[in-house]
Amino acid sequence: MLFYSFFNTLIGHSVTVELKNDLTISGKLVSVDQFLNIKLNDIKVLDQQKYPHMDSVKSCFIRGSVVRYVSLSKDLVDTALLQDATRREAQQPK
């Protein structure tokens, strides 16, 4: 649940999502669910020459199982807070 909570703090910010099929999409994060499915608005495909059919798409839903990487801006990540949350989750009894 750590990543779910973390991504919920990023709603409204720009993120770049690289999919397992090498499609890279940049856009504004609208929502994330517990399966790490992602909804983006105002999307732009980084390699428009390779994926011209994506030019007309303005919003998308990305299934969590097809995500390879999520790239974030450095200033969006509070590493101290993330480390504390990781420690707390690791110390919880299972």
Secondary structure, DSSP 4 states (H G I P E B T S, - for coil): -HHHHHHHTTTTSEEEEEETTS-EEEEEEEEE-TT--EEEEEEEES-TTT-GGGTT--EEEE-GGGEEEEE--GGG--HHHHHHHHHHHHHS--
